[in-house]
Amino acid sequence: MKKLKADRIMNHFPTLIISLYLIIMLLLALKTGISFSGIFNESLVKWGMNAIFVISLIPMINCGIGLNFGMSIGISAGIIGMCIALQLNMSGLTGLMAAVFFSAVCSIAFGYGYARIINRLKGKEDIASVFIGYAFVPLMNIFWIIAPFTNRKMLYPVGGKGLRPKINLADNFGGVLDSFMMIGNGKFYIPLGLIAFVSVIALLVHFIADTKMGREMSAVRENIKFAYISGIDIDRTRTKAVIISTLIAATGICVYSQSFGFVQLYDGTRMMVFPAISAILIGGGTGRKSSVINAVAGTYLYQMVFLLSVPVANTLLVPELAEIVRMIITNSIILFAFLWKRKGVVTQ
């Protein structure tokens, strides 16, 4: 009994460490007179921008496939969906929903292909997904150059061929969720539209776990041989998990881009997976089992650490060191999360 309690405490140790660090940053921010209203307002937007990426990891984790290092496949599908909506000059909430729809269509095709490869590499999914994700980005870079889009604001100004590295969304659906149902008192602002959209995705993922498909995924994770004997189609169940994760990641990049105000192409998608994985581990999830609560809490902790660290570093240190400090903190959190995840795998 004592060992079980100790294991539970140790499982939440990364969350406790990051929470302690966050409290220290809050105290330093209070001492330096940093505006809490600004930090709070931005934290909600940053949380909404990144939470769906973290939530997208859950189906693959809970099916026993592991952490989705190949998230860039889903992100690329989402970018294609947004580019199609931009090509059609769609704007507002209609444009964003159309981008999500086109992204879903692309992500189902991409996710199926991704699952076919993953199913051939059972037991090696983590390392395989890293290479698949990294190999997919250069392939998409070729596609962005030769893609048959004709909207001038999407193309390089010189030559008129190939998509720009960044495409401005200000005239289309930039910030539409952030401003939709925004409430505030002049000091504090809450983007209800953004929070509601993320909440819907989170609830859908949560309810999937209670369906027949969700129970089959859990069975495959717990014991793949027993699941096979029980009549569960292992490859089909894993394929469903990969497609769902890819689809949610594609939706995530649409939400992220509308808040960011730009669509980032080429190598911009390569490193987006690592903060998401770090966030879910910090939130108390593991490479074997994670929940929506782990994703939601981990995302907020992760983003708050960033938001507080930079202004505190600007105030207490030389301003030019702020970016260096931010990079040190970023990579330290990711390294800590990966080390803890590895320790959990070894001790299981």
Helices and strands as residue ranges (DSSP letters): H 2-11, H 13-32, H 36-55, H 58-62, H 71-87, H 92-119, H 125-146, G 152-154, E 166-168, H 176-179, E 182-184, E 189-191, H 192-208, H 212-222, H 224-229, H 234-260, E 262-264, G 266-269, H 273-282, H 292-316, G 319-321, H 322-347
